[in-house]
Amino acid sequence: MFCRLPGALRTALEVEVDLHRTHAARALLFVGAVEDLPIRPAITASGRPERGTRGARVYSAPDMRAKTAVLVLALAPLLPALAGDPPAVRALLKDITLRDVRFCQYGEEEVVREGHPFPVGSISVVPLFGPDGLELTWTDAGRHCSAPISEVHETQTIAIRTVDRTTRLLVYRDRFGRLYRGNPAAKTATIAGRKLVFIDRDFDGLHLEKDVDAFGLLDARHVVPLQSALVLGSRRVSLGSYDPGNSSVLLTETPLGTSLTQGARKILENLNDERLFHGLVTSDLDDEISVRYCQPHADWMAANRLCAHEQSGSTPRASAEGAIAGKASILSPPGPWSPAISWFDSPVHGYQVAAPDFTRTAVAEREGYSVLWVFGGHHGLKWPTVAARFPAVFPPHEAMDVPVSWWDEIGDPRQGDPSVDWGYPIRVYQGPGALGNYGEYPEEVKVTLRAEGASEGEMLQIVARPDDIPAGVPGHSAYVKFLVLPCKPLAGRTLYRLEMSWFLGGRPFHWQSTFQTGTARGQRRPPRSPE
């Protein structure tokens, strides 16, 4: 029996494999610059023939008793991977009907404004006020058409009828009266173990147009602009051609962090799942910095049973590379909580992991001690600019189960003034580029936080400049963001209305949102959007 090799693999490759560590002897390589390779019966590390190897056939060097032997691989399904390109697969997309509008943190395409047209396929729809209130208007074959919009705080479905077809449009009015729109006709697929939804935002039937359409987790209310490469968990998924005829997309999956520990890959998965759930672009992995810098610091913490940012040169496993990562990263010790998820919940560390421009990172773990690289200015790890056109606020709009107070963490302002029991903070993130530059501080910040039915708002402390920072809170204002601290715990199971305004670089910004508190005085989970 013979297996024909592609020309790219005719170069001889050899590898020495430790038979004691390769239990089933499947880590193999082609040997010999030949086109036709004889496939021999599989031999296990113990020297006995192996059955049912599903196309894999192994033979060892003549001396199988040696600890190290040269092994040969003839695995036809892995040929594309050995050639350097991961195999492409076609994923089927299933039709799904959405019942709510998905919000996007990176633009305001969903907001409906009076007099501002938006496309629904080839039709331009214009919201206008009529005798009975706001209505959607459009022209079809010279005929004027309209559909009224209810003032009720609920999701409605409006039929945009033309001669050719009828397109359904979701509209949703929040508690401030703002109107949002969305496409209920979406696609869903399970990719890299995640159930995703793909939304055709311009109603042209394509669903997978880069920077035009959007995607997100199926059970989340937020979506992000579609990119050509998605980071899902610990895998980088590259999208290829979309075939609307059979509703499928060609994609390739590349594992990330294959040289990392299982704990480190889990941190990366948690980080990306949480960012995607809250409508934030996922963070890609820098393998080199993970291995060269972050892993030595995780090893140092594990060797010394110490969670610290600064190393001492006299301690075991201390290194210059690890010391750099210690200062450029957020850390966690072993414990029952989950790194990345709890970092999201922590008001201080949440500045880094929930920032819109946190799109690249490095990670490591050893015996539960975790390292996540968050400061991109070190050693060439730079964050790409994202296309954010308005700020990202955390907790997000209409979040549920928001904690009522700040839970214990390093950087807790109660360390400076134990008499003050702060409420759960509101964090505002503004990435570089369109929203300002690093080092710029917001000016004339005005914030009102009022419980539903209350006559007065909460007393607040605004952290917008280094001088505003309470004792115990590290300053991150240079990253163009600010913090709003309620001066007492919030009321449990209460709806709050948040209104903010500020100037940044001379440009005015406004924000209105609502959120619902739970009962927890701090928790190990971030606020969730309604599912």
Disulfide bonds with the S-S distance in Angstrom:
none
